[in-house]
Every structure is written in C-alpha cells, then in structure tokens.
Amino acid sequence: MRNIFVSAVLTCTVLSATAKKEPLSHGYPIEPVPFTSVKVADAFWGQRLEASRNTTIPLAFSKCEESGRYDNFVKATMPCDTFKVGGFPFDDTDVYKTIEGASYLLQTYPDKKLEAYIDSVLVLVAAAQEPDGYLNTSYTMNPSHPHAWMSPVKWERVERLSHEFYNLGHMVEGAVAHWRATGKRNFLDIAIRYADCVCREIGQGEGQVDRVPGHQIAEMALAKLYLVTGNESYLKQAKYFLDRRGYTTRKDEYSQAHKPVVEQDEAVGHAVRAVYMYSGMADVAALTGDSAYVAAINRIWDNIVNKKYYITGGIGARHNGEAFGNNYELPNHEAYCETCAAIGNVYMNHRLFLLHGDSKYYDVLERTLYNGLISGVSLDGGAFFYPNPLASNGGYSRKPWFGCACCPSNISRFIPSLPGYVYAVRDNDVYVNLFMGNDARLSVNGKCVDLSQSGNYVWDGKTRIEVRDNRAGEFALKIRIPGWVRNRPVPGCLYTYTDSVPDGFSVCLNGELVDADVQPDGYVSIKRKWKKGDNVDIAFEMRPRFVESHKRVAANRGRVAVERGPVVYCAEWPDNDFDIHSVLLNTKRELKPEKSDKLCGIMQLKTQAQSFGRDADGDITVSDVDLTLIPYYAWAHRGEGNMSVWLPVRPFALPE
C-alpha cells in the first residue's frame, strides 16, 4: 500500500479551478472575519501555531499513513469480501480534519510541498468515492461485511454507530477550508458529490430513508456548503436533520433526540454531539430566520454557563457517555471535559456572538480557549489529552495518538483556525474580540481596513491596535472588555470572585487617555474617521484572584480556584515538595506573579500556605509552605503526579 501512496504523490494532478466569491450571506447580523484575512504573529499563540505547523499536522498525517487510514481509501477502490474492516467507522474523518487544519496553516505559512501532499492524499480519497457519490471506506472496502458498527444496508445504522453523516460533516468542513485556502476544487467537488448523494437518499420523500445523524456535525457543515455553492438543497437537508430529530427511531437524551430541538432547554447527553448540534442550529437559524431555534439555543446556553460549565472552560462531567451531568454536577478528579467538547463549545459561543453581538459569549469562548482547550495538546504539539480533568493523583499523560483519534485530529484542525476568531464586522462597527499579535485586512462596508495588533496580553494585559490603512472613512472600533476585568469570571452566577474589587483598565488613543465607558454589550466603542498610523493602547490590570463556585457544586465546597486574566491556574507536584492535596490556602495571602522560562515561558504564581499531614503516631501536623501555581494548560508536561485546580480554604475540604 505504501508504494501506491508514493505513486499517488508523484503523479497527482493539481486542479486549477479558482475559487469564486461566496454568493450568499451567512445570515448572521455580524460578519465573521475569515481566517484568510488575518495572519497571527504573536509570542503566545505564535508558539502554538508553530507547534501545529512543525509537529501536530505532520504527526497527524504520519499517523493517518501508519494506522492504515490512507490504505483504507486504496482498499475501497477494489472492494473485497475477504477484507476485515477494523478501526472505527469514522477513521476517514481524521484525514479530513488534518487536511482542514493544514489548509488553515497555508494562509499563515504558504507551503507548496504541503499543498502537493494534500493533493496527493485527495487523489486517494477521490478514487474511493462510489459512482453515486457515497464515500465511507468502512463500508465500501467490504460492502457484504462492513465495519461491525455498520450494516450491509447503507444508512441503516446511521442513527446509532455507522457515522456516515458524521463523515460527511467533517468532509465538508475540510473541503470548504481547503477551497478557501487554496482556491482548488478537488476536495470541494468530492464533498459536493457525497452531499448530493445524502440529499437524494435521505428524507421523507418517495424512495428516501428517514434518518438523522447519530453524531451531529453534518448540520453546520451543510449550512456552510450552501453558502459556498448557493445550492438550497444543502440548507434544506441541514434543517431536515434538525427538525426530524426526536421523531425518528432515535429518541434518547444521549443523542439529544429526547424531544424536538426547539423544545430543548437543558444540555444533556454526549457533550460533543450536543454542542455540534447547537452550532448547527445557530447556522440554520441565521440562514432561515427560525426564531424558535434561537430561543432554544439561548435556553441551553443559559443552562450550560449557569450549571454545567467548568472554571477551565470545559464541558462534559461524566466519563460514562462522554456526557453532561446533572445541574451542578462538576466533579474534579472524575471530570471528563473532552478536548473535542471544548472545541465545540468555542464553535457554539462564536455563533451566538454573531447572532447577538454580546461580549459574554466571547468571555466563555476565551476562557475555554486559554484553558480547557489548549490543555488538550502539549506545548510542543506532539501529544494529546482526550479528557481534561481538574484534579489528578497521577496516571494522566498526553499520548501521541489514540485508536479513537478524534481529539488529536480535532486539535489539528482547530489551532490553525484561530485567526478567524479575532475580529468581526457589522456595518460600521469593527469588533476586536481576541487580543493577540496579528495583521488583518478587513472589509468595512465593502472597503478595506488594515489593522495590526501587538502586545503581550496573556501575561501583562497590554495590547496595541494600529490602523495601517483605512479606505472606509468613519467607523467604530469596538474593543471587548473581558468579563474578568469587570468582576465577572463567567456570565451568570456559577462562579464569583471572593473579593469585589474589579480589575481596572485604560484606553489611550494616540497616546491620550480617553473616556472608556463600557457599553451594555461589554464593549468600549471609539468612533472616528481613522487615519493611517492611528493607534489605540489598551491596558488591562491583571491581579491574581480567587474564585469560588456556586454552593450547589458539591465538589468545590470549601475550595477556591485561582486565575489571573484569562488564565486559570493549578498546583502541580513538580513545583511543590509536599502533597498538594493536603494544602490549605489563605485567601488573605498575596498571590505574587513571577515570570518563568519553564513551560515555554509562563507567569507562575507564588503564595504562602499550610500543608497538613500526620506524624508517625497519626497526629495531625501543620507546616508552613511556599505554594507555586502554574497555568492549568501547562500541567502534565513533567511526568505524572498530583495536580489540582480547586484548592481547600476550609479544613473540612481537606482529604481525610
């Protein structure tokens, strides 16, 4: 099989079709600025992007080859009833997701060899597609005896385990990213053929099969494909998948099919499937104007942020079913917080911002981004977490790959997409939602505005925005003032600071301090006719702060967490020569920031605390200790051992 792969690399034909402007509006009131318009050049995120470029993407491609994922496409070109179909029926998506991430990278780091490599892989993918457009190697390799989770009858088990629509979703997501990045249609045309197959065969019409996805993602992918092609059948199919949920053979909470989507008001079941579905609902609502979808998503979002959201931005409390727990069920040692769920949570909150324009959605997005999402990949980009617990007694380490590789390949596609989350535009308003070094070219009322950002926001709270060019005349620069600056760690009442002194901030225009009133939507707005060279300096005061959770969160009673700016901290064994599970904090003690070169350069925190233990006679002993805290995202880089985010401040919270 390797010889076939090498031959494909040498003989692949690169299609020359160029991309055309998308013909339709996405429907959101606020226009997202695409990843193709922003190039990130930032110390913190630049390191992550370089790691993705140099390690994560090459590793993911190599694992696709080593694990036989490419061979599966080759086998599918010559089906045989003696092939033993192994792996998972969604293994094809690891190829699609890695191509998606590599496509995003091509915008920041143009690379002809990488383009050619992707094209060579797409030769294999295209060859495996059946004449009617169907493409799922776990079936096509051996249609008589497909993967054990599938049936010899196509679509028969798609609501359970076959993942045929899930494969379509990731194929479309990857194909659209590849088309946008390169202008080539070779992947896009494959995805269109499969989407056309699904639209022909799935529905309530004569000769069709009435099915919805067992694992959601096709909904938002088909909405995206509609925008690219203008073909309304894709949007109708996305809406059909949502509207029929709860009416077909599947009617359980695990799959969010326990009731029609417009009647749902609580996040339940498999967390990744859930947030993918909510994201698809937002896309379809924006395109169709279905207000019932919006009302349902709003209710579910309120439930998550008030009752089911971890301080690290993770979601999904239970290992069993990779699922949301009950309201306020947020264990720490047992927390699941799958990396894929964190990525889906970013998707959901980004879309809700585009619908409503409120900074609270970016407050959630930013917390997830800086903590529970990037904790899922090592600093060097070469190892991954599937779950992301908030406490550990050891036994956790990132792995270079998994048999079920959804999290590594999802990280492969997400990190390079980060440039698409920095800015947004509505009419004459330019939203600055994330703070990181970058150069951006925006379209404001059809006219060009070039902006750049510089600074070291994550560690010192400072950012400069400079206007490099402005052909749009007067517009408002809307700068997000994060919730943590305004004494609100998260929207709602699930978490609060133990003190009531908000962090301050200042805004200067061309060196002059300006009045910076925060508007109800969470932004400071500066409206003027901007000139080349105009600059805005934003300085957010960053104090380490203690956070406590709602009294109904049993796991955190008598405990606090520590954060500074957007970063949540934890105590880990390599920095402390005592059992960190025995430490007792004093919230009156100062938390001192200290720059460190370890772990790719972090701001660690130090404070005085007490450590409780027992002597040889079993009597309790108390020792004064110096406690060091590091950013949560950086834990588990120095071996396995104890770690904790929530630390006791009351003796009853100490382990017995």
C-alpha positions as CSV (number, residue, x, y, z in Angstrom):
1,M,0.0,0.0,0.0
2,R,2.9,2.4,0.7
3,N,4.0,2.1,-2.9
4,I,0.6,3.0,-4.1
5,F,0.7,6.1,-1.8
6,V,4.1,7.2,-3.0
7,S,3.0,6.7,-6.6
8,A,0.0,9.0,-5.9
9,V,2.3,11.6,-4.5
10,L,4.4,11.6,-7.7
11,T,1.6,11.5,-10.2
12,C,-1.2,13.6,-8.6
13,T,-2.8,16.3,-10.8
14,V,-3.5,19.6,-9.2
15,L,-6.8,21.1,-10.4
16,S,-6.6,24.7,-11.5
17,A,-10.1,25.8,-10.8
18,T,-10.1,29.1,-8.9
19,A,-12.4,30.0,-6.0
20,K,-15.3,32.3,-6.6
21,K,-16.8,34.7,-4.2
22,E,-19.4,33.1,-2.0
23,P,-22.8,34.0,-3.5
24,L,-24.9,34.3,-0.3
25,S,-24.9,36.0,3.0
26,H,-24.4,33.7,6.0
27,G,-27.4,35.4,7.6
28,Y,-25.8,36.4,10.9
29,P,-26.2,40.0,11.9
30,I,-22.5,40.2,12.5
31,E,-20.0,39.3,9.8
32,P,-17.2,36.9,10.9
33,V,-13.8,37.9,9.5
34,P,-12.4,34.7,7.8
35,F,-9.2,33.1,8.7
36,T,-7.9,34.0,5.3
37,S,-7.9,37.7,6.3
38,V,-5.9,37.5,9.5
39,K,-2.3,36.4,10.0
40,V,-1.3,35.8,13.6
41,A,2.2,36.9,14.7
42,D,2.1,36.6,18.5
43,A,4.5,35.2,21.1
44,F,1.9,33.1,22.9
45,W,-0.2,31.9,20.0
46,G,2.7,32.0,17.6
47,Q,4.3,29.3,19.6
48,R,1.1,27.2,19.3
49,L,0.8,27.8,15.6
50,E,4.5,26.9,15.0
51,A,4.0,23.7,17.1
52,S,1.0,22.9,14.9
53,R,2.9,23.6,11.8
54,N,6.1,21.8,12.7
55,T,4.7,18.9,14.8
56,T,0.9,18.5,15.1
57,I,0.0,18.5,11.4
58,P,2.9,16.4,10.2
59,L,2.3,14.0,13.1
60,A,-1.4,13.6,12.3
61,F,-0.6,13.0,8.6
62,S,2.0,10.4,9.5
63,K,-0.4,8.7,11.9
64,C,-3.0,8.6,9.1
65,E,-0.5,6.8,7.0
66,E,0.9,4.5,9.7
67,S,-2.5,3.5,11.0
68,G,-3.8,2.5,7.6
69,R,-6.2,5.3,7.2
70,Y,-4.8,6.1,3.7
71,D,-4.8,2.4,2.9
72,N,-8.5,2.2,3.6
73,F,-9.2,4.6,0.7
74,V,-7.0,2.4,-1.5
75,K,-8.8,-0.7,-0.4
76,A,-12.1,1.0,-1.1
77,T,-11.2,1.2,-4.8
78,M,-11.2,-2.6,-5.0
79,P,-13.8,-3.9,-2.6
80,C,-13.3,-7.4,-1.5
81,D,-15.4,-9.7,0.8
82,T,-12.3,-11.0,2.5
83,F,-11.2,-7.6,3.8
84,K,-11.5,-7.5,7.6
85,V,-12.7,-4.0,8.3
86,G,-11.2,-2.8,11.6
87,G,-10.6,0.6,13.3
88,F,-13.6,2.9,13.7
89,P,-16.2,3.8,11.1
90,F,-15.2,7.5,11.5
91,D,-11.5,7.0,10.8
92,D,-11.8,8.7,7.5
93,T,-12.6,11.9,9.3
94,D,-9.0,12.1,10.8
95,V,-7.8,12.5,7.2
96,Y,-10.4,15.2,6.5
97,K,-9.7,17.1,9.8
98,T,-6.0,17.1,9.3
99,I,-6.4,18.4,5.7
100,E,-8.6,21.1,7.2
101,G,-6.0,22.2,9.7
102,A,-3.3,22.1,7.1
103,S,-5.4,24.3,4.9
104,Y,-5.7,26.9,7.6
105,L,-2.0,26.8,8.1
106,L,-1.3,27.5,4.4
107,Q,-2.7,31.1,5.0
108,T,-0.1,31.9,7.6
109,Y,2.7,29.7,6.2
110,P,2.4,29.2,2.4
111,D,4.0,25.8,1.6
112,K,3.9,24.3,-1.9
113,K,5.1,20.9,-0.7
114,L,2.3,20.8,1.8
115,E,-0.2,21.7,-0.9
116,A,1.1,19.0,-3.1
117,Y,1.0,16.4,-0.3
118,I,-2.7,17.3,0.4
119,D,-3.4,16.9,-3.3
120,S,-1.8,13.5,-3.3
121,V,-4.0,12.4,-0.5
122,L,-7.1,13.7,-2.2
123,V,-6.2,11.5,-5.2
124,L,-6.7,8.5,-2.9
125,V,-9.9,10.0,-1.4
126,A,-11.4,10.7,-4.8
127,A,-10.6,7.2,-6.1
128,A,-12.5,5.7,-3.2
129,Q,-15.8,7.5,-3.9
130,E,-18.6,5.4,-5.3
131,P,-20.2,6.3,-8.6
132,D,-23.3,7.7,-6.8
133,G,-21.1,9.9,-4.5
134,Y,-21.2,7.8,-1.4
135,L,-17.9,7.8,0.4
136,N,-17.3,5.8,3.5
137,T,-14.4,3.4,3.4
138,S,-15.6,1.3,6.4
139,Y,-18.5,0.3,4.2
140,T,-17.0,0.3,0.7
141,M,-14.0,-1.8,1.5
142,N,-16.3,-4.8,2.1
143,P,-20.0,-4.0,1.4
144,S,-21.1,-7.5,2.3
145,H,-19.3,-7.4,5.7
146,P,-18.6,-3.8,6.6
147,H,-17.5,-2.5,9.9
148,A,-19.2,-4.2,12.8
149,W,-21.0,-1.0,13.7
150,M,-22.5,-0.8,10.2
151,S,-24.9,-2.7,8.2
152,P,-24.7,-4.1,4.7
153,V,-27.6,-1.7,4.0
154,K,-26.4,1.9,3.8
155,W,-27.8,4.4,6.3
156,E,-29.5,1.6,8.3
157,R,-27.4,2.3,11.4
158,V,-26.6,5.9,10.9
159,E,-28.6,7.0,13.9
160,R,-26.6,4.6,16.1
161,L,-23.0,3.9,15.2
162,S,-22.2,4.0,11.5
163,H,-21.2,7.7,11.5
164,E,-22.0,8.1,7.8
165,F,-23.4,11.6,8.2
166,Y,-20.6,12.4,10.7
167,N,-18.1,11.5,8.0
168,L,-20.0,13.8,5.5
169,G,-19.8,16.7,8.0
170,H,-16.1,16.6,8.5
171,M,-15.5,16.0,4.8
172,V,-17.4,19.2,4.0
173,E,-15.7,21.2,6.8
174,G,-12.3,20.2,5.5
175,A,-13.2,20.7,1.8
176,V,-14.5,24.2,2.4
177,A,-11.4,25.2,4.3
178,H,-9.2,23.7,1.6
179,W,-11.1,25.6,-1.1
180,R,-10.9,28.9,0.8
181,A,-7.2,28.5,1.4
182,T,-6.1,27.3,-2.0
183,G,-8.9,28.1,-4.5
184,K,-8.8,24.5,-5.6
185,R,-12.0,22.5,-6.1
186,N,-10.5,18.9,-5.9
187,F,-11.7,18.3,-2.3
188,L,-14.8,20.5,-2.6
189,D,-16.1,18.5,-5.6
190,I,-15.7,15.3,-3.7
191,A,-17.7,16.7,-0.8
192,I,-20.4,18.1,-3.1
193,R,-20.9,14.6,-4.6
194,Y,-21.3,13.0,-1.2
195,A,-23.6,15.8,-0.1
196,D,-25.7,15.3,-3.2
197,C,-25.9,11.6,-2.5
198,V,-27.2,12.2,1.0
199,C,-29.7,14.8,-0.2
200,R,-31.1,12.3,-2.8
201,E,-31.3,9.4,-0.5
202,I,-32.3,10.8,2.9
203,G,-35.6,12.4,3.6
204,Q,-39.3,11.7,3.7
205,G,-39.9,11.6,0.0
206,E,-40.7,8.6,-2.1
207,G,-37.7,6.2,-2.2
208,Q,-35.9,8.1,0.6
209,V,-34.9,6.9,4.0
210,D,-36.0,8.9,7.1
211,R,-32.8,9.3,9.2
212,V,-31.0,11.9,11.3
213,P,-27.3,11.9,12.3
214,G,-26.3,9.7,15.2
215,H,-23.4,12.0,15.8
216,Q,-24.1,15.6,14.8
217,I,-21.9,17.9,12.7
218,A,-23.4,17.5,9.2
219,E,-25.9,20.2,10.1
220,M,-23.4,23.1,10.3
221,A,-21.3,21.6,7.5
222,L,-24.3,21.5,5.1
223,A,-25.2,25.1,6.0
224,K,-21.6,26.0,5.2
225,L,-21.8,24.1,1.9
226,Y,-25.0,26.0,1.0
227,L,-23.1,29.3,1.4
228,V,-20.3,28.1,-0.8
229,T,-22.4,26.8,-3.6
230,G,-25.8,28.5,-3.3
231,N,-27.5,25.1,-3.6
232,E,-30.6,25.4,-1.3
233,S,-30.8,21.6,-1.1
234,Y,-27.9,21.6,1.4
235,L,-29.6,24.1,3.7
236,K,-32.9,22.2,3.5
237,Q,-31.1,19.0,4.4
238,A,-29.5,20.6,7.4
239,K,-32.9,21.9,8.6
240,Y,-34.4,18.5,7.9
241,F,-31.8,16.8,10.1
242,L,-32.7,19.2,12.9
243,D,-36.4,19.2,12.5
244,R,-36.7,15.5,12.4
245,R,-34.6,14.9,15.5
246,G,-36.8,13.3,18.1
247,Y,-39.3,11.9,15.5
248,T,-37.3,9.0,14.0
249,T,-36.2,5.8,15.6
250,R,-33.8,7.5,18.0
251,K,-35.4,9.3,21.0
252,D,-32.8,9.4,23.8
253,E,-31.0,12.1,25.7
254,Y,-27.6,10.7,24.9
255,S,-28.1,11.8,21.3
256,Q,-30.2,14.9,22.1
257,A,-33.2,13.2,20.5
258,H,-35.3,13.0,23.6
259,K,-37.5,15.8,22.4
260,P,-37.7,18.1,19.3
261,V,-34.8,20.5,19.2
262,V,-37.0,23.6,19.6
263,E,-38.3,22.3,22.9
264,Q,-35.0,21.6,24.5
265,D,-33.8,23.7,27.4
266,E,-31.0,21.8,29.0
267,A,-27.7,20.5,27.8
268,V,-27.8,16.7,28.0
269,G,-26.1,13.6,26.7
270,H,-22.9,13.3,24.7
271,A,-21.3,16.7,25.1
272,V,-19.5,16.9,21.7
273,R,-22.6,15.8,19.8
274,A,-24.6,18.4,21.7
275,V,-22.5,21.5,21.0
276,Y,-22.1,20.5,17.4
277,M,-25.9,20.3,17.1
278,Y,-26.4,23.7,18.9
279,S,-23.8,25.2,16.5
280,G,-25.7,23.8,13.5
281,M,-29.0,25.2,15.0
282,A,-27.4,28.6,15.1
283,D,-26.3,28.4,11.5
284,V,-29.6,27.2,10.2
285,A,-31.4,29.8,12.3
286,A,-29.3,32.6,10.9
287,L,-30.0,31.5,7.3
288,T,-33.7,30.7,7.7
289,G,-34.8,33.2,10.4
290,D,-36.2,30.4,12.6
291,S,-36.6,32.2,15.9
292,A,-37.6,29.0,17.7
293,Y,-34.1,27.7,17.1
294,V,-32.6,30.8,18.6
295,A,-34.8,30.7,21.7
296,A,-33.9,27.0,22.3
297,I,-30.1,27.7,21.9
298,N,-30.4,30.7,24.3
299,R,-32.1,28.5,26.9
300,I,-29.5,25.7,26.6
301,W,-26.6,28.2,26.7
302,D,-28.0,29.7,30.0
303,N,-28.2,26.1,31.4
304,I,-24.5,25.4,30.5
305,V,-23.0,28.6,31.8
306,N,-25.0,28.7,35.0
307,K,-25.0,25.0,35.9
308,K,-22.7,22.8,33.7
309,Y,-19.6,24.8,32.9
310,Y,-16.1,24.1,34.4
311,I,-13.9,27.0,35.5
312,T,-11.4,25.9,32.9
313,G,-14.0,26.2,30.2
314,G,-14.5,22.5,29.8
315,I,-17.9,20.8,29.4
316,G,-19.0,17.2,30.0
317,A,-18.8,16.0,33.5
318,R,-19.1,12.2,33.0
319,H,-16.8,9.6,31.5
320,N,-19.9,7.4,31.1
321,G,-21.2,8.5,27.7
322,E,-18.7,11.4,27.5
323,A,-21.7,13.4,28.7
324,F,-23.1,16.4,30.5
325,G,-24.0,15.5,34.1
326,N,-26.9,16.9,36.1
327,N,-27.1,20.5,37.0
328,Y,-24.2,21.5,39.3
329,E,-22.6,18.1,38.8
330,L,-19.0,19.2,38.2
331,P,-16.5,16.7,39.8
332,N,-12.8,17.4,39.5
333,H,-10.9,14.1,39.6
334,E,-13.6,12.4,37.5
335,A,-14.2,15.3,35.2
336,Y,-14.2,14.3,31.5
337,C,-14.1,17.6,29.7
338,E,-13.2,16.1,26.4
339,T,-11.0,18.2,24.2
340,C,-13.4,17.9,21.3
341,A,-16.2,19.2,23.5
342,A,-14.1,22.3,24.3
343,I,-13.6,22.9,20.6
344,G,-17.4,22.5,20.0
345,N,-18.0,25.0,22.9
346,V,-15.9,27.5,21.0
347,Y,-18.0,26.9,17.9
348,M,-21.2,27.4,19.7
349,N,-20.2,30.6,21.5
350,H,-18.8,32.1,18.4
351,R,-22.1,31.6,16.6
352,L,-24.1,33.0,19.5
353,F,-21.9,36.1,19.4
354,L,-22.6,36.5,15.7
355,L,-26.3,36.3,16.5
356,H,-26.4,38.6,19.5
357,G,-23.3,40.7,19.5
358,D,-22.8,40.4,23.3
359,S,-19.3,40.1,24.7
360,K,-20.4,37.5,27.2
361,Y,-20.2,34.8,24.5
362,Y,-16.6,35.7,24.0
363,D,-16.0,35.7,27.7
364,V,-16.9,32.0,27.6
365,L,-15.0,31.4,24.4
366,E,-11.8,33.0,25.7
367,R,-11.9,31.0,29.0
368,T,-12.3,27.8,27.1
369,L,-9.6,28.7,24.6
370,Y,-6.9,29.6,27.1
371,N,-7.6,26.8,29.5
372,G,-9.6,23.7,28.8
373,L,-8.9,23.6,25.0
374,I,-5.2,24.1,24.7
375,S,-4.6,21.9,27.7
376,G,-5.6,19.1,25.2
377,V,-2.4,19.4,23.3
378,S,1.2,19.5,24.6
379,L,3.2,22.7,24.2
380,D,5.4,21.0,21.6
381,G,2.3,20.0,19.7
382,G,3.1,16.3,19.8
383,A,0.9,14.7,22.5
384,F,-2.7,14.9,23.4
385,F,-5.3,14.6,26.1
386,Y,-8.7,13.1,25.4
387,P,-10.2,14.0,28.8
388,N,-9.0,17.1,30.7
389,P,-9.6,16.6,34.5
390,L,-9.3,19.4,37.1
391,A,-7.5,17.2,39.6
392,S,-5.2,14.2,39.4
393,N,-3.5,11.7,41.7
394,G,-1.3,10.7,38.8
395,G,-1.9,8.3,35.9
396,Y,-2.6,11.1,33.4
397,S,-0.2,11.8,30.5
398,R,-0.8,13.1,27.0
399,K,-0.4,10.5,24.3
400,P,1.0,10.9,20.7
401,W,-2.2,9.3,19.2
402,F,-5.2,7.3,20.1
403,G,-7.0,4.4,18.4
404,C,-10.1,6.7,18.5
405,A,-8.2,9.8,17.3
406,C,-11.0,12.4,17.2
407,C,-9.3,14.7,19.7
408,P,-5.8,14.8,18.1
409,S,-7.2,15.4,14.7
410,N,-9.7,17.9,16.0
411,I,-6.9,19.9,17.6
412,S,-5.0,19.6,14.3
413,R,-7.9,21.5,12.6
414,F,-8.8,23.9,15.3
415,I,-5.5,25.6,16.4
416,P,-4.7,26.8,12.8
417,S,-8.2,28.2,12.5
418,L,-7.6,30.6,15.4
419,P,-7.1,33.7,13.1
420,G,-10.8,33.5,12.2
421,Y,-12.0,34.3,15.8
422,V,-10.1,37.6,16.4
423,Y,-12.3,40.1,14.6
424,A,-15.9,40.6,13.4
425,V,-17.7,43.4,11.5
426,R,-21.2,44.8,11.4
427,D,-21.9,47.8,9.2
428,N,-19.5,50.5,10.5
429,D,-18.5,48.6,13.6
430,V,-15.3,46.6,13.9
431,Y,-15.2,44.2,16.8
432,V,-11.9,43.4,18.4
433,N,-12.8,40.2,20.3
434,L,-9.4,38.5,21.0
435,F,-6.1,40.1,21.8
436,M,-3.0,38.7,20.1
437,G,-0.4,40.0,17.7
438,N,-1.7,39.9,14.1
439,D,-2.1,41.7,10.8
440,A,-5.6,41.8,9.4
441,R,-7.3,43.1,6.3
442,L,-11.0,43.7,6.9
443,S,-13.9,44.7,4.7
444,V,-16.0,47.5,6.2
445,N,-19.0,48.4,4.1
446,G,-17.1,46.9,1.1
447,K,-14.0,49.0,1.7
448,C,-10.6,47.9,3.0
449,V,-9.3,48.5,6.5
450,D,-5.9,47.2,7.6
451,L,-5.3,46.7,11.3
452,S,-2.4,45.3,13.3
453,Q,-2.2,44.2,16.9
454,S,0.8,43.8,19.1
455,G,1.5,43.3,22.8
456,N,1.6,40.5,25.4
457,Y,-2.0,40.4,26.5
458,V,-1.9,36.9,28.1
459,W,0.8,37.9,30.6
460,D,0.7,41.7,31.0
461,G,-2.8,42.6,29.8
462,K,-1.4,45.1,27.2
463,T,-2.4,45.4,23.5
464,R,-1.8,48.0,20.9
465,I,-4.1,48.2,17.8
466,E,-2.8,50.2,14.9
467,V,-4.6,51.4,11.8
468,R,-2.3,50.6,8.9
469,D,-4.7,51.7,6.2
470,N,-8.3,52.9,6.1
471,R,-10.4,53.3,3.0
472,A,-13.7,53.0,4.8
473,G,-13.8,56.5,6.3
474,E,-15.5,56.7,9.7
475,F,-16.1,53.5,11.7
476,A,-16.3,52.4,15.3
477,L,-13.6,50.3,16.8
478,K,-15.4,48.1,19.4
479,I,-13.0,46.7,21.9
480,R,-14.1,43.9,24.1
481,I,-13.6,44.4,27.8
482,P,-13.4,40.9,29.2
483,G,-15.7,39.8,32.0
484,W,-12.8,39.1,34.3
485,V,-11.9,42.8,34.1
486,R,-15.5,43.7,35.1
487,N,-15.6,41.5,38.2
488,R,-17.4,38.6,36.4
489,P,-15.4,35.5,35.8
490,V,-18.2,34.0,33.7
491,P,-21.7,35.2,32.7
492,G,-24.2,34.1,35.3
493,C,-23.8,33.0,38.9
494,L,-21.9,29.7,38.7
495,Y,-18.6,31.3,39.6
496,T,-17.7,34.5,41.5
497,Y,-14.6,36.2,42.8
498,T,-14.1,36.1,46.6
499,D,-13.4,39.9,46.5
500,S,-15.5,42.6,44.9
501,V,-12.7,44.8,43.5
502,P,-12.7,44.7,39.7
503,D,-9.5,44.8,37.7
504,G,-9.1,48.3,36.2
505,F,-8.3,49.1,32.5
506,S,-7.4,52.1,30.5
507,V,-7.7,53.0,26.8
508,C,-5.4,55.6,25.1
509,L,-5.9,57.0,21.6
510,N,-2.7,58.2,20.0
511,G,-1.2,58.4,23.5
512,E,-4.0,60.3,25.0
513,L,-6.3,58.8,27.7
514,V,-9.9,58.6,26.6
515,D,-13.1,58.1,28.4
516,A,-13.8,54.4,28.2
517,D,-17.4,53.6,29.2
518,V,-18.2,50.0,28.9
519,Q,-21.5,49.7,26.9
520,P,-24.2,47.1,27.9
521,D,-22.8,44.7,25.3
522,G,-19.4,44.6,27.0
523,Y,-17.5,46.8,24.5
524,V,-15.8,50.2,24.6
525,S,-16.5,51.9,21.3
526,I,-14.3,54.6,19.7
527,K,-15.9,56.1,16.6
528,R,-13.9,58.4,14.3
529,K,-12.5,58.8,10.8
530,W,-9.4,56.8,11.3
531,K,-6.1,57.7,9.7
532,K,-3.1,55.6,8.9
533,G,-0.9,55.4,11.9
534,D,-3.7,56.0,14.5
535,N,-3.3,53.6,17.4
536,V,-5.2,52.5,20.5
537,D,-3.4,51.2,23.5
538,I,-5.5,49.0,25.9
539,A,-4.1,48.0,29.3
540,F,-6.0,45.6,31.5
541,E,-4.9,45.3,35.1
542,M,-4.1,41.7,35.9
543,R,-4.4,40.7,39.5
544,P,-4.4,37.1,40.6
545,R,-7.8,36.4,42.1
546,F,-9.6,33.7,44.0
547,V,-12.7,32.3,42.6
548,E,-15.4,30.3,44.4
549,S,-18.2,28.3,42.8
550,H,-21.9,28.1,43.5
551,K,-22.7,26.5,46.8
552,R,-24.6,23.7,45.0
553,V,-21.4,22.4,43.3
554,A,-20.6,19.8,46.0
555,A,-17.0,19.1,44.7
556,N,-15.9,22.7,45.3
557,R,-17.3,23.4,48.7
558,G,-14.6,24.9,51.0
559,R,-12.4,25.4,48.0
560,V,-11.2,28.1,45.7
561,A,-9.6,28.3,42.2
562,V,-7.0,30.9,41.2
563,E,-6.9,32.8,38.0
564,R,-5.1,35.8,36.5
565,G,-6.5,37.5,33.5
566,P,-7.9,34.8,31.1
567,V,-5.7,32.0,32.6
568,V,-6.8,29.5,35.2
569,Y,-4.0,28.2,37.5
570,C,-3.4,24.8,39.2
571,A,-0.9,23.4,41.7
572,E,1.2,20.6,40.4
573,W,3.7,18.2,42.1
574,P,7.0,19.2,40.3
575,D,6.8,22.8,41.7
576,N,5.9,21.8,45.3
577,D,7.8,19.4,47.6
578,F,4.7,18.5,49.6
579,D,1.4,16.8,48.8
580,I,-0.6,19.5,47.1
581,H,-3.9,17.7,48.0
582,S,-3.0,18.4,51.7
583,V,-2.5,22.2,51.2
584,L,-4.8,24.8,52.8
585,L,-4.9,28.3,51.2
586,N,-5.5,31.6,53.0
587,T,-7.3,33.9,50.6
588,K,-5.9,36.9,52.6
589,R,-2.4,36.0,51.5
590,E,-0.9,37.7,48.5
591,L,-0.5,35.8,45.2
592,K,2.7,37.0,43.6
593,P,3.2,36.8,39.8
594,E,6.6,35.7,38.8
595,K,7.9,35.3,35.2
596,S,9.4,31.9,34.5
597,D,11.2,30.5,31.5
598,K,9.9,27.0,32.1
599,L,7.0,25.5,30.0
600,C,7.6,27.8,27.1
601,G,7.6,30.9,29.3
602,I,4.8,31.3,31.8
603,M,3.7,33.6,34.6
604,Q,3.7,31.5,37.7
605,L,2.1,32.5,41.0
606,K,3.5,32.1,44.5
607,T,1.9,32.3,47.9
608,Q,2.2,31.1,51.4
609,A,0.0,28.3,52.5
610,Q,-0.2,25.4,55.1
611,S,0.3,21.7,54.5
612,F,-1.5,19.2,56.7
613,G,-0.1,15.8,57.3
614,R,0.2,13.1,60.0
615,D,3.2,12.1,62.1
616,A,4.3,8.6,63.0
617,D,1.8,8.5,65.8
618,G,-1.1,9.5,63.5
619,D,-1.3,13.0,64.9
620,I,-2.1,15.9,62.6
621,T,0.9,18.1,61.7
622,V,0.8,21.5,60.1
623,S,3.7,23.1,58.1
624,D,4.0,26.5,56.5
625,V,4.9,26.1,52.9
626,D,5.5,28.1,49.8
627,L,3.0,27.2,47.1
628,T,3.7,27.6,43.4
629,L,0.9,27.6,40.9
630,I,1.2,27.3,37.1
631,P,-1.3,27.8,34.3
632,Y,-3.6,24.8,34.0
633,Y,-3.0,24.4,30.3
634,A,0.7,23.6,31.1
635,W,0.2,20.8,33.6
636,A,1.4,17.2,32.9
637,H,4.5,18.2,30.9
638,R,6.9,16.9,33.5
639,G,5.7,13.5,34.4
640,E,2.7,12.0,36.1
641,G,1.7,13.1,39.6
642,N,-0.7,15.2,41.7
643,M,-2.5,18.2,40.3
644,S,-5.4,20.3,41.5
645,V,-7.3,23.4,40.3
646,W,-9.7,23.7,43.2
647,L,-7.7,24.1,46.5
648,P,-9.1,24.0,50.0
649,V,-9.6,27.1,52.1
650,R,-11.6,25.3,54.8
651,P,-10.3,22.3,56.8
652,F,-13.3,20.2,56.0
653,A,-12.4,20.3,52.3
654,L,-9.1,18.5,53.0
655,P,-8.9,14.8,52.3
656,E,-9.2,12.6,55.3
